[in-house]
Amino acid sequence: MSAIITLSLLAVLLLYLGLFKAKKALLPVSLLGLLAAIVLYSIQWDTDAEPLYSGMVLFDHFAVAFSILSLFITGLVFLLSRDYFDSISEHVAEYYALIIFSLTGALLVVSFHNLAMLFIGIEIMSVALYILVGIRKRDFSSNEAALKYFLMGAFSTGFLLFGITLIYGATGSFDLTEIKNYLIANPHSISPLFYSGILLLIIGLSFKVGAAPFHFWTPDVYEGAPILITTFMSTVVKTAAFAGFLRLFLTCFVPLQDFWAPVLLVITVLTLFIGNISALAQQSFKRMLAYSSISHAGYMLFGILSIGAASAGAIFVYSAAYSIASVVAFAVLILVKRSRGSEHFEAFNGLAAKNPYLAFTLSVAMLSLAGIPLTAGFVGKFMMFSGVLANYHIVLLLLAVLNAAMGIYYYFRVIVAMYFRPADREEVTVNANYKAVLFIGALLTIAIGIFPSLLAGWL
């Protein structure tokens, strides 16, 4: 809990630094705060985890691993913020503080042990994002994205709360252990309220992770938000939402898998096909990444669908691979848009001739997102597909492979543009922070792909 308190105080400190016009101190102070939180979480790794504060939170290996991953990805996002926020507004401190507040909510989501804390964490994470998405007040698309995100977020929260209420009505408790004990003690006399509560929780959480058919907000919000905010949403927020989703179902609902698995199976198949088919038709690189994030939500749902002892490790590796590759992709997009003024695939034409380093790192990210061997993305997909093959019919695996093939097609479009199209645009400039993030991202993507035990053994 000390790490969460540290981050809360850090956000307040950043607001004070902004008040006193200490712009240059915002980035280093933010990175130091994130590093301190990582250290505090690392200290907890070897301790015996017990529910704290009347069973509200649990900092076990699951929570610590996903928290450290979220902090690390946020640190990469902050490194990309140099000169980015300054070009949007003079008041930069608010950006850093709101991202830290949202991160704090995400850390609560991955460590909740009580349904009330799940709701509080999701709301803290979401409310800050409502502001960040629409923070460009004079940009119509940003305002539209913020309104859509707020309305759909409030709508999904209603489903989530109603589901929590029905679970409480059936069990008399918000505590995950008590809910699990209720199922064990009443295997043949479970209240109908409980079944309805599970369905409503699936709907509410599917909204949060951007799974079809509850995905409608995702492409418009991702496209309208500032690119760096989109990066944070598609990586840290999605990772935290899936960690919370998995913790809830792994702890409580495994005995009722025969009830909820068919529902989740339909959602998974819809998510894969809608995300991939929509991504095929896009001409904007940013919007393609938005639709591809929907398809990746479908792959991560495999970990919940085939729930078991290996699910936590599979979703952790997949989340890490997807998040690192996405940060690299969005970083290159920021640079290309800044230099060439466009987000379309044509803006990447001839990038390999003008800037080989930039083209190579983006190619590594695209190969990882496509699941090509010797990249982290391949390891993540392999772990997901292995779980599906062990628990479900081979037809589902074939559908997943078909969708992976579609993903290869649209990810390779940008590689073809960079290496096989004429260089008709000016060179893209890269500052030191971006070079560092791209190097770290490409290195980790290749390292995890060659040595998967670097991450796979954590959980």
Secondary structure, 3 states (H helix, E strand, C coil): CHHHHHHHHHHHHHHHHHHCCCHHHHHHHHHHHHHHHHHHHHHHHHCCCCCECCCCECCCHHHHHHHHHHHHHHHHHHHCCCCCHHHCCCCCHHHHHHHHHHHHHHHHHHCECEHHHHHHHHHHHHHHHHHHHCCCCCCHHHHHHHHHHHHHHHHHHHHHHHHHHHHHHHHCCCEHHHHHHHHHHCCCCCCHHHHHHHHHHHHHHHHHHCCCCCCCHHHHHHHHCCHHHHHHHHHHHHHHHHHHHHHHHHHHHHHHHHHHHHHHHHHHHHHHHHHHHHHHCCCEHHHHHHHHHHHHHHHHHHHHHCCCCCHHHHHHHHHHHHHHHHHHHHHHHHHHHHHHCCCEHHHHCCHHHHCHHHHHHHHHHHHHHHCCCCCHHHHHHHHHHHHHHHHCCHHHHHHHHHHHHHHHHHHHHHHHHHHHCCCCCCCCCCCHHHHHHHHHHHHHHHHHHHCCHHHHCCC
